[in-house]
Amino acid sequence: MAIEVTLDVMLAVRKVKSKDLAAYVGITVANLSLLKSGKVKGVRFETLSKICDYLECTPGDILRHVPDTDT
């Protein structure tokens, strides 16, 4: 099981700059970049909520479950 992060797509659709979102959420641009690339092991619900508030979206718009193909 894998979770795909499509935050970069939502940023492009909403025409929002990473630095603006990071400032609103209260995280560094570097940490937001790690989140966008999927290189994090988790995200706080508070952070996810702020991202969704700013982008006017739901968690399902920026996170997607990708089933394993091995089974």
N, CA, C and O atoms as a Maestro MAE file, in Angstrom:
{
 s_m_m2io_version
 :::
 2.0.0
}

f_m_ct {
 s_m_title
 :::
 protein
 m_atom[284] {
  # First column is atom index #
  i_m_mmod_type
  r_m_x_coord
  r_m_y_coord
  r_m_z_coord
  i_m_residue_number
  s_m_chain_name
  s_m_pdb_residue_name
  s_m_pdb_atom_name
  i_m_atomic_number
  :::
  1 25 0.847 -1.179 0.000 1 A "MET " " N  " 7
  2 3 0.000 0.000 0.000 1 A "MET " " CA " 6
  3 2 0.889 1.237 0.000 1 A "MET " " C  " 6
  4 15 1.900 1.297 0.700 1 A "MET " " O  " 8
  5 25 0.495 2.209 -0.790 2 A "ALA " " N  " 7
  6 3 1.243 3.462 -0.860 2 A "ALA " " CA " 6
  7 2 0.264 4.632 -0.927 2 A "ALA " " C  " 6
  8 15 -0.853 4.511 -1.430 2 A "ALA " " O  " 8
  9 25 0.708 5.738 -0.416 3 A "ILE " " N  " 7
  10 3 -0.074 6.974 -0.500 3 A "ILE " " CA " 6
  11 2 0.670 7.913 -1.447 3 A "ILE " " C  " 6
  12 15 1.843 8.221 -1.232 3 A "ILE " " O  " 8
  13 25 -0.003 8.356 -2.473 4 A "GLU " " N  " 7
  14 3 0.575 9.293 -3.435 4 A "GLU " " CA " 6
  15 2 0.136 10.705 -3.054 4 A "GLU " " C  " 6
  16 15 -1.041 10.953 -2.794 4 A "GLU " " O  " 8
  17 25 1.081 11.605 -3.025 5 A "VAL " " N  " 7
  18 3 0.796 12.998 -2.690 5 A "VAL " " CA " 6
  19 2 0.695 13.793 -3.992 5 A "VAL " " C  " 6
  20 15 1.643 13.844 -4.776 5 A "VAL " " O  " 8
  21 25 -0.457 14.406 -4.208 6 A "THR " " N  " 7
  22 3 -0.682 15.188 -5.425 6 A "THR " " CA " 6
  23 2 -0.828 16.680 -5.095 6 A "THR " " C  " 6
  24 15 -1.540 17.421 -5.773 6 A "THR " " O  " 8
  25 25 -0.143 17.083 -4.050 7 A "LEU " " N  " 7
  26 3 -0.201 18.479 -3.617 7 A "LEU " " CA " 6
  27 2 0.308 19.419 -4.692 7 A "LEU " " C  " 6
  28 15 -0.233 20.511 -4.861 7 A "LEU " " O  " 8
  29 25 1.335 19.017 -5.419 8 A "ASP " " N  " 7
  30 3 1.873 19.871 -6.480 8 A "ASP " " CA " 6
  31 2 0.834 20.140 -7.567 8 A "ASP " " C  " 6
  32 15 0.795 21.229 -8.138 8 A "ASP " " O  " 8
  33 25 0.005 19.156 -7.847 9 A "VAL " " N  " 7
  34 3 -1.060 19.330 -8.842 9 A "VAL " " CA " 6
  35 2 -2.075 20.354 -8.348 9 A "VAL " " C  " 6
  36 15 -2.498 21.239 -9.093 9 A "VAL " " O  " 8
  37 25 -2.460 20.218 -7.074 10 A "MET " " N  " 7
  38 3 -3.448 21.149 -6.513 10 A "MET " " CA " 6
  39 2 -2.890 22.568 -6.447 10 A "MET " " C  " 6
  40 15 -3.622 23.531 -6.676 10 A "MET " " O  " 8
  41 25 -1.613 22.706 -6.140 11 A "LEU " " N  " 7
  42 3 -0.989 24.036 -6.146 11 A "LEU " " CA " 6
  43 2 -1.068 24.656 -7.542 11 A "LEU " " C  " 6
  44 15 -1.366 25.842 -7.685 11 A "LEU " " O  " 8
  45 25 -0.803 23.857 -8.552 12 A "ALA " " N  " 7
  46 3 -0.850 24.351 -9.933 12 A "ALA " " CA " 6
  47 2 -2.278 24.724 -10.335 12 A "ALA " " C  " 6
  48 15 -2.508 25.767 -10.947 12 A "ALA " " O  " 8
  49 25 -3.226 23.866 -9.985 13 A "VAL " " N  " 7
  50 3 -4.636 24.130 -10.324 13 A "VAL " " CA " 6
  51 2 -5.118 25.419 -9.665 13 A "VAL " " C  " 6
  52 15 -5.822 26.218 -10.283 13 A "VAL " " O  " 8
  53 25 -4.734 25.611 -8.406 14 A "ARG " " N  " 7
  54 3 -5.165 26.797 -7.664 14 A "ARG " " CA " 6
  55 2 -4.261 28.013 -7.910 14 A "ARG " " C  " 6
  56 15 -4.543 29.110 -7.427 14 A "ARG " " O  " 8
  57 25 -3.183 27.810 -8.659 15 A "LYS " " N  " 7
  58 3 -2.216 28.877 -8.960 15 A "LYS " " CA " 6
  59 2 -1.671 29.501 -7.677 15 A "LYS " " C  " 6
  60 15 -1.641 30.721 -7.518 15 A "LYS " " O  " 8
  61 25 -1.241 28.625 -6.769 16 A "VAL " " N  " 7
  62 3 -0.702 29.040 -5.474 16 A "VAL " " CA " 6
  63 2 0.783 28.710 -5.440 16 A "VAL " " C  " 6
  64 15 1.201 27.644 -5.894 16 A "VAL " " O  " 8
  65 25 1.573 29.622 -4.905 17 A "LYS " " N  " 7
  66 3 3.011 29.404 -4.769 17 A "LYS " " CA " 6
  67 2 3.284 28.658 -3.469 17 A "LYS " " C  " 6
  68 15 2.616 28.877 -2.459 17 A "LYS " " O  " 8
  69 25 4.270 27.780 -3.512 18 A "SER " " N  " 7
  70 3 4.645 26.993 -2.336 18 A "SER " " CA " 6
  71 2 4.973 27.882 -1.153 18 A "SER " " C  " 6
  72 15 4.594 27.578 -0.022 18 A "SER " " O  " 8
  73 25 5.672 28.972 -1.403 19 A "LYS " " N  " 7
  74 3 6.072 29.846 -0.290 19 A "LYS " " CA " 6
  75 2 4.859 30.476 0.382 19 A "LYS " " C  " 6
  76 15 4.868 30.677 1.596 19 A "LYS " " O  " 8
  77 25 3.823 30.790 -0.377 20 A "ASP " " N  " 7
  78 3 2.616 31.369 0.206 20 A "ASP " " CA " 6
  79 2 1.872 30.340 1.063 20 A "ASP " " C  " 6
  80 15 1.401 30.652 2.157 20 A "ASP " " O  " 8
  81 25 1.775 29.117 0.551 21 A "LEU " " N  " 7
  82 3 1.117 28.059 1.319 21 A "LEU " " CA " 6
  83 2 1.906 27.741 2.586 21 A "LEU " " C  " 6
  84 15 1.322 27.598 3.660 21 A "LEU " " O  " 8
  85 25 3.220 27.632 2.467 22 A "ALA " " N  " 7
  86 3 4.065 27.328 3.625 22 A "ALA " " CA " 6
  87 2 3.914 28.400 4.699 22 A "ALA " " C  " 6
  88 15 3.830 28.081 5.885 22 A "ALA " " O  " 8
  89 25 3.881 29.654 4.297 23 A "ALA " " N  " 7
  90 3 3.722 30.748 5.257 23 A "ALA " " CA " 6
  91 2 2.373 30.657 5.968 23 A "ALA " " C  " 6
  92 15 2.302 30.856 7.181 23 A "ALA " " O  " 8
  93 25 1.318 30.364 5.241 24 A "TYR " " N  " 7
  94 3 -0.011 30.251 5.838 24 A "TYR " " CA " 6
  95 2 -0.082 29.091 6.826 24 A "TYR " " C  " 6
  96 15 -0.642 29.214 7.916 24 A "TYR " " O  " 8
  97 25 0.498 27.962 6.423 25 A "VAL " " N  " 7
  98 3 0.435 26.755 7.246 25 A "VAL " " CA " 6
  99 2 1.359 26.855 8.460 25 A "VAL " " C  " 6
  100 15 1.078 26.285 9.514 25 A "VAL " " O  " 8
  101 25 2.462 27.586 8.298 26 A "GLY " " N  " 7
  102 3 3.419 27.715 9.388 26 A "GLY " " CA " 6
  103 2 4.523 26.679 9.346 26 A "GLY " " C  " 6
  104 15 5.052 26.279 10.383 26 A "GLY " " O  " 8
  105 25 4.875 26.240 8.127 27 A "ILE " " N  " 7
  106 3 5.979 25.308 7.943 27 A "ILE " " CA " 6
  107 2 6.979 25.925 6.971 27 A "ILE " " C  " 6
  108 15 6.669 26.899 6.285 27 A "ILE " " O  " 8
  109 25 8.164 25.359 6.920 28 A "THR " " N  " 7
  110 3 9.167 25.882 5.999 28 A "THR " " CA " 6
  111 2 8.870 25.418 4.577 28 A "THR " " C  " 6
  112 15 8.187 24.416 4.363 28 A "THR " " O  " 8
  113 25 9.390 26.157 3.622 29 A "VAL " " N  " 7
  114 3 9.247 25.770 2.216 29 A "VAL " " CA " 6
  115 2 9.926 24.422 1.992 29 A "VAL " " C  " 6
  116 15 9.453 23.612 1.196 29 A "VAL " " O  " 8
  117 25 11.037 24.181 2.695 30 A "ALA " " N  " 7
  118 3 11.743 22.901 2.566 30 A "ALA " " CA " 6
  119 2 10.867 21.739 3.038 30 A "ALA " " C  " 6
  120 15 10.826 20.692 2.391 30 A "ALA " " O  " 8
  121 25 10.172 21.917 4.154 31 A "ASN " " N  " 7
  122 3 9.284 20.857 4.641 31 A "ASN " " CA " 6
  123 2 8.094 20.659 3.718 31 A "ASN " " C  " 6
  124 15 7.642 19.531 3.522 31 A "ASN " " O  " 8
  125 25 7.584 21.742 3.150 32 A "LEU " " N  " 7
  126 3 6.489 21.620 2.193 32 A "LEU " " CA " 6
  127 2 6.966 20.872 0.948 32 A "LEU " " C  " 6
  128 15 6.228 20.060 0.389 32 A "LEU " " O  " 8
  129 25 8.180 21.141 0.521 33 A "SER " " N  " 7
  130 3 8.748 20.444 -0.625 33 A "SER " " CA " 6
  131 2 8.870 18.944 -0.359 33 A "SER " " C  " 6
  132 15 8.589 18.129 -1.237 33 A "SER " " O  " 8
  133 25 9.288 18.588 0.847 34 A "LEU " " N  " 7
  134 3 9.365 17.169 1.217 34 A "LEU " " CA " 6
  135 2 7.983 16.530 1.189 34 A "LEU " " C  " 6
  136 15 7.828 15.394 0.741 34 A "LEU " " O  " 8
  137 25 6.987 17.256 1.665 35 A "LEU " " N  " 7
  138 3 5.624 16.746 1.637 35 A "LEU " " CA " 6
  139 2 5.143 16.570 0.200 35 A "LEU " " C  " 6
  140 15 4.550 15.545 -0.136 35 A "LEU " " O  " 8
  141 25 5.395 17.557 -0.640 36 A "LYS " " N  " 7
  142 3 4.979 17.480 -2.044 36 A "LYS " " CA " 6
  143 2 5.607 16.289 -2.755 36 A "LYS " " C  " 6
  144 15 4.973 15.661 -3.604 36 A "LYS " " O  " 8
  145 25 6.846 15.980 -2.410 37 A "SER " " N  " 7
  146 3 7.545 14.872 -3.077 37 A "SER " " CA " 6
  147 2 7.185 13.517 -2.476 37 A "SER " " C  " 6
  148 15 7.584 12.481 -3.007 37 A "SER " " O  " 8
  149 25 6.436 13.513 -1.374 38 A "GLY " " N  " 7
  150 3 6.045 12.262 -0.745 38 A "GLY " " CA " 6
  151 2 7.143 11.643 0.101 38 A "GLY " " C  " 6
  152 15 7.076 10.461 0.438 38 A "GLY " " O  " 8
  153 25 8.143 12.421 0.443 39 A "LYS " " N  " 7
  154 3 9.285 11.909 1.195 39 A "LYS " " CA " 6
  155 2 9.115 12.074 2.704 39 A "LYS " " C  " 6
  156 15 10.103 12.152 3.434 39 A "LYS " " O  " 8
  157 25 7.885 12.126 3.169 40 A "VAL " " N  " 7
  158 3 7.625 12.202 4.601 40 A "VAL " " CA " 6
  159 2 6.887 10.935 5.017 40 A "VAL " " C  " 6
  160 15 6.215 10.296 4.208 40 A "VAL " " O  " 8
  161 25 7.023 10.590 6.274 41 A "LYS " " N  " 7
  162 3 6.357 9.388 6.786 41 A "LYS " " CA " 6
  163 2 4.982 9.697 7.353 41 A "LYS " " C  " 6
  164 15 4.188 8.790 7.602 41 A "LYS " " O  " 8
  165 25 4.706 10.966 7.553 42 A "GLY " " N  " 7
  166 3 3.412 11.337 8.106 42 A "GLY " " CA " 6
  167 2 3.210 12.835 8.034 42 A "GLY " " C  " 6
  168 15 4.131 13.602 7.751 42 A "GLY " " O  " 8
  169 25 1.981 13.224 8.297 43 A "VAL " " N  " 7
  170 3 1.640 14.645 8.324 43 A "VAL " " CA " 6
  171 2 0.605 14.835 9.437 43 A "VAL " " C  " 6
  172 15 -0.316 14.032 9.583 43 A "VAL " " O  " 8
  173 25 0.765 15.882 10.200 44 A "ARG " " N  " 7
  174 3 -0.192 16.168 11.279 44 A "ARG " " CA " 6
  175 2 -1.540 16.570 10.670 44 A "ARG " " C  " 6
  176 15 -1.600 17.242 9.641 44 A "ARG " " O  " 8
  177 25 -2.606 16.145 11.328 45 A "PHE " " N  " 7
  178 3 -3.937 16.521 10.864 45 A "PHE " " CA " 6
  179 2 -4.107 18.035 10.854 45 A "PHE " " C  " 6
  180 15 -4.778 18.576 9.976 45 A "PHE " " O  " 8
  181 25 -3.511 18.719 11.815 46 A "GLU " " N  " 7
  182 3 -3.593 20.180 11.868 46 A "GLU " " CA " 6
  183 2 -2.961 20.799 10.618 46 A "GLU " " C  " 6
  184 15 -3.507 21.737 10.039 46 A "GLU " " O  " 8
  185 25 -1.807 20.265 10.210 47 A "THR " " N  " 7
  186 3 -1.129 20.753 9.001 47 A "THR " " CA " 6
  187 2 -1.977 20.467 7.773 47 A "THR " " C  " 6
  188 15 -2.154 21.337 6.920 47 A "THR " " O  " 8
  189 25 -2.498 19.254 7.682 48 A "LEU " " N  " 7
  190 3 -3.336 18.865 6.548 48 A "LEU " " CA " 6
  191 2 -4.584 19.745 6.482 48 A "LEU " " C  " 6
  192 15 -5.008 20.148 5.399 48 A "LEU " " O  " 8
  193 25 -5.161 20.037 7.630 49 A "SER " " N  " 7
  194 3 -6.348 20.885 7.677 49 A "SER " " CA " 6
  195 2 -6.053 22.294 7.182 49 A "SER " " C  " 6
  196 15 -6.843 22.864 6.428 49 A "SER " " O  " 8
  197 25 -4.932 22.857 7.596 50 A "LYS " " N  " 7
  198 3 -4.562 24.203 7.142 50 A "LYS " " CA " 6
  199 2 -4.300 24.231 5.640 50 A "LYS " " C  " 6
  200 15 -4.680 25.181 4.955 50 A "LYS " " O  " 8
  201 25 -3.650 23.191 5.133 51 A "ILE " " N  " 7
  202 3 -3.405 23.107 3.684 51 A "ILE " " CA " 6
  203 2 -4.733 23.091 2.944 51 A "ILE " " C  " 6
  204 15 -4.920 23.811 1.963 51 A "ILE " " O  " 8
  205 25 -5.656 22.260 3.425 52 A "CYS " " N  " 7
  206 3 -6.964 22.163 2.774 52 A "CYS " " CA " 6
  207 2 -7.754 23.466 2.887 52 A "CYS " " C  " 6
  208 15 -8.446 23.854 1.946 52 A "CYS " " O  " 8
  209 25 -7.657 24.139 4.026 53 A "ASP " " N  " 7
  210 3 -8.335 25.432 4.184 53 A "ASP " " CA " 6
  211 2 -7.834 26.427 3.147 53 A "ASP " " C  " 6
  212 15 -8.625 27.097 2.483 53 A "ASP " " O  " 8
  213 25 -6.520 26.517 3.016 54 A "TYR " " N  " 7
  214 3 -5.922 27.501 2.110 54 A "TYR " " CA " 6
  215 2 -6.242 27.183 0.647 54 A "TYR " " C  " 6
  216 15 -6.528 28.080 -0.146 54 A "TYR " " O  " 8
  217 25 -6.190 25.893 0.303 55 A "LEU " " N  " 7
  218 3 -6.420 25.495 -1.092 55 A "LEU " " CA " 6
  219 2 -7.896 25.239 -1.404 55 A "LEU " " C  " 6
  220 15 -8.258 24.943 -2.543 55 A "LEU " " O  " 8
  221 25 -8.741 25.358 -0.380 56 A "GLU " " N  " 7
  222 3 -10.180 25.095 -0.535 56 A "GLU " " CA " 6
  223 2 -10.398 23.734 -1.190 56 A "GLU " " C  " 6
  224 15 -11.020 23.617 -2.246 56 A "GLU " " O  " 8
  225 25 -9.858 22.703 -0.522 57 A "CYS " " N  " 7
  226 3 -9.973 21.342 -1.035 57 A "CYS " " CA " 6
  227 2 -10.166 20.385 0.127 57 A "CYS " " C  " 6
  228 15 -10.265 20.815 1.276 57 A "CYS " " O  " 8
  229 25 -10.220 19.112 -0.155 58 A "THR " " N  " 7
  230 3 -10.318 18.077 0.868 58 A "THR " " CA " 6
  231 2 -9.033 17.255 0.848 58 A "THR " " C  " 6
  232 15 -8.283 17.310 -0.127 58 A "THR " " O  " 8
  233 25 -8.770 16.495 1.907 59 A "PRO " " N  " 7
  234 3 -7.565 15.661 1.910 59 A "PRO " " CA " 6
  235 2 -7.498 14.715 0.703 59 A "PRO " " C  " 6
  236 15 -6.414 14.419 0.200 59 A "PRO " " O  " 8
  237 25 -8.651 14.250 0.251 60 A "GLY " " N  " 7
  238 3 -8.688 13.363 -0.914 60 A "GLY " " CA " 6
  239 2 -8.236 14.022 -2.207 60 A "GLY " " C  " 6
  240 15 -7.912 13.338 -3.177 60 A "GLY " " O  " 8
  241 25 -8.215 15.349 -2.221 61 A "ASP " " N  " 7
  242 3 -7.741 16.069 -3.405 61 A "ASP " " CA " 6
  243 2 -6.218 16.102 -3.482 61 A "ASP " " C  " 6
  244 15 -5.654 16.334 -4.552 61 A "ASP " " O  " 8
  245 25 -5.550 15.869 -2.349 62 A "ILE " " N  " 7
  246 3 -4.088 15.959 -2.344 62 A "ILE " " CA " 6
  247 2 -3.401 14.668 -1.907 62 A "ILE " " C  " 6
  248 15 -2.178 14.557 -1.981 62 A "ILE " " O  " 8
  249 25 -4.189 13.691 -1.450 63 A "LEU " " N  " 7
  250 3 -3.651 12.387 -1.069 63 A "LEU " " CA " 6
  251 2 -4.456 11.308 -1.775 63 A "LEU " " C  " 6
  252 15 -5.683 11.378 -1.848 63 A "LEU " " O  " 8
  253 25 -3.748 10.302 -2.299 64 A "ARG " " N  " 7
  254 3 -4.430 9.240 -3.037 64 A "ARG " " CA " 6
  255 2 -3.831 7.896 -2.649 64 A "ARG " " C  " 6
  256 15 -2.610 7.757 -2.578 64 A "ARG " " O  " 8
  257 25 -4.679 6.913 -2.401 65 A "HIS " " N  " 7
  258 3 -4.235 5.560 -2.078 65 A "HIS " " CA " 6
  259 2 -3.930 4.816 -3.373 65 A "HIS " " C  " 6
  260 15 -4.755 4.764 -4.285 65 A "HIS " " O  " 8
  261 25 -2.738 4.247 -3.437 66 A "VAL " " N  " 7
  262 3 -2.334 3.464 -4.606 66 A "VAL " " CA " 6
  263 2 -2.123 2.024 -4.143 66 A "VAL " " C  " 6
  264 15 -1.161 1.749 -3.427 66 A "VAL " " O  " 8
  265 25 -3.004 1.098 -4.536 67 A "PRO " " N  " 7
  266 3 -2.865 -0.290 -4.097 67 A "PRO " " CA " 6
  267 2 -1.583 -0.931 -4.627 67 A "PRO " " C  " 6
  268 15 -1.082 -0.569 -5.691 67 A "PRO " " O  " 8
  269 25 -1.067 -1.893 -3.857 68 A "ASP " " N  " 7
  270 3 0.092 -2.662 -4.312 68 A "ASP " " CA " 6
  271 2 -0.293 -3.469 -5.544 68 A "ASP " " C  " 6
  272 15 -1.406 -3.985 -5.640 68 A "ASP " " O  " 8
  273 25 0.635 -3.570 -6.475 69 A "THR " " N  " 7
  274 3 0.394 -4.390 -7.664 69 A "THR " " CA " 6
  275 2 0.993 -5.777 -7.505 69 A "THR " " C  " 6
  276 15 0.856 -6.616 -8.396 69 A "THR " " O  " 8
  277 25 1.666 -6.033 -6.366 70 A "ASP " " N  " 7
  278 3 2.309 -7.322 -6.123 70 A "ASP " " CA " 6
  279 2 1.325 -8.429 -5.808 70 A "ASP " " C  " 6
  280 15 1.645 -9.607 -5.969 70 A "ASP " " O  " 8
  281 25 0.134 -8.069 -5.361 71 A "THR " " N  " 7
  282 3 -0.828 -9.082 -4.943 71 A "THR " " CA " 6
  283 2 -1.721 -9.531 -6.065 71 A "THR " " C  " 6
  284 15 -2.585 -10.385 -5.862 71 A "THR " " O  " 8
  :::
 }
 m_bond[283] {
  # First column is bond index #
  i_m_from
  i_m_to
  i_m_order
  :::
  1 1 2 1
  2 2 3 1
  3 3 4 2
  4 3 5 1
  5 5 6 1
  6 6 7 1
  7 7 8 2
  8 7 9 1
  9 9 10 1
  10 10 11 1
  11 11 12 2
  12 11 13 1
  13 13 14 1
  14 14 15 1
  15 15 16 2
  16 15 17 1
  17 17 18 1
  18 18 19 1
  19 19 20 2
  20 19 21 1
  21 21 22 1
  22 22 23 1
  23 23 24 2
  24 23 25 1
  25 25 26 1
  26 26 27 1
  27 27 28 2
  28 27 29 1
  29 29 30 1
  30 30 31 1
  31 31 32 2
  32 31 33 1
  33 33 34 1
  34 34 35 1
  35 35 36 2
  36 35 37 1
  37 37 38 1
  38 38 39 1
  39 39 40 2
  40 39 41 1
  41 41 42 1
  42 42 43 1
  43 43 44 2
  44 43 45 1
  45 45 46 1
  46 46 47 1
  47 47 48 2
  48 47 49 1
  49 49 50 1
  50 50 51 1
  51 51 52 2
  52 51 53 1
  53 53 54 1
  54 54 55 1
  55 55 56 2
  56 55 57 1
  57 57 58 1
  58 58 59 1
  59 59 60 2
  60 59 61 1
  61 61 62 1
  62 62 63 1
  63 63 64 2
  64 63 65 1
  65 65 66 1
  66 66 67 1
  67 67 68 2
  68 67 69 1
  69 69 70 1
  70 70 71 1
  71 71 72 2
  72 71 73 1
  73 73 74 1
  74 74 75 1
  75 75 76 2
  76 75 77 1
  77 77 78 1
  78 78 79 1
  79 79 80 2
  80 79 81 1
  81 81 82 1
  82 82 83 1
  83 83 84 2
  84 83 85 1
  85 85 86 1
  86 86 87 1
  87 87 88 2
  88 87 89 1
  89 89 90 1
  90 90 91 1
  91 91 92 2
  92 91 93 1
  93 93 94 1
  94 94 95 1
  95 95 96 2
  96 95 97 1
  97 97 98 1
  98 98 99 1
  99 99 100 2
  100 99 101 1
  101 101 102 1
  102 102 103 1
  103 103 104 2
  104 103 105 1
  105 105 106 1
  106 106 107 1
  107 107 108 2
  108 107 109 1
  109 109 110 1
  110 110 111 1
  111 111 112 2
  112 111 113 1
  113 113 114 1
  114 114 115 1
  115 115 116 2
  116 115 117 1
  117 117 118 1
  118 118 119 1
  119 119 120 2
  120 119 121 1
  121 121 122 1
  122 122 123 1
  123 123 124 2
  124 123 125 1
  125 125 126 1
  126 126 127 1
  127 127 128 2
  128 127 129 1
  129 129 130 1
  130 130 131 1
  131 131 132 2
  132 131 133 1
  133 133 134 1
  134 134 135 1
  135 135 136 2
  136 135 137 1
  137 137 138 1
  138 138 139 1
  139 139 140 2
  140 139 141 1
  141 141 142 1
  142 142 143 1
  143 143 144 2
  144 143 145 1
  145 145 146 1
  146 146 147 1
  147 147 148 2
  148 147 149 1
  149 149 150 1
  150 150 151 1
  151 151 152 2
  152 151 153 1
  153 153 154 1
  154 154 155 1
  155 155 156 2
  156 155 157 1
  157 157 158 1
  158 158 159 1
  159 159 160 2
  160 159 161 1
  161 161 162 1
  162 162 163 1
  163 163 164 2
  164 163 165 1
  165 165 166 1
  166 166 167 1
  167 167 168 2
  168 167 169 1
  169 169 170 1
  170 170 171 1
  171 171 172 2
  172 171 173 1
  173 173 174 1
  174 174 175 1
  175 175 176 2
  176 175 177 1
  177 177 178 1
  178 178 179 1
  179 179 180 2
  180 179 181 1
  181 181 182 1
  182 182 183 1
  183 183 184 2
  184 183 185 1
  185 185 186 1
  186 186 187 1
  187 187 188 2
  188 187 189 1
  189 189 190 1
  190 190 191 1
  191 191 192 2
  192 191 193 1
  193 193 194 1
  194 194 195 1
  195 195 196 2
  196 195 197 1
  197 197 198 1
  198 198 199 1
  199 199 200 2
  200 199 201 1
  201 201 202 1
  202 202 203 1
  203 203 204 2
  204 203 205 1
  205 205 206 1
  206 206 207 1
  207 207 208 2
  208 207 209 1
  209 209 210 1
  210 210 211 1
  211 211 212 2
  212 211 213 1
  213 213 214 1
  214 214 215 1
  215 215 216 2
  216 215 217 1
  217 217 218 1
  218 218 219 1
  219 219 220 2
  220 219 221 1
  221 221 222 1
  222 222 223 1
  223 223 224 2
  224 223 225 1
  225 225 226 1
  226 226 227 1
  227 227 228 2
  228 227 229 1
  229 229 230 1
  230 230 231 1
  231 231 232 2
  232 231 233 1
  233 233 234 1
  234 234 235 1
  235 235 236 2
  236 235 237 1
  237 237 238 1
  238 238 239 1
  239 239 240 2
  240 239 241 1
  241 241 242 1
  242 242 243 1
  243 243 244 2
  244 243 245 1
  245 245 246 1
  246 246 247 1
  247 247 248 2
  248 247 249 1
  249 249 250 1
  250 250 251 1
  251 251 252 2
  252 251 253 1
  253 253 254 1
  254 254 255 1
  255 255 256 2
  256 255 257 1
  257 257 258 1
  258 258 259 1
  259 259 260 2
  260 259 261 1
  261 261 262 1
  262 262 263 1
  263 263 264 2
  264 263 265 1
  265 265 266 1
  266 266 267 1
  267 267 268 2
  268 267 269 1
  269 269 270 1
  270 270 271 1
  271 271 272 2
  272 271 273 1
  273 273 274 1
  274 274 275 1
  275 275 276 2
  276 275 277 1
  277 277 278 1
  278 278 279 1
  279 279 280 2
  280 279 281 1
  281 281 282 1
  282 282 283 1
  283 283 284 2
  :::
 }
}
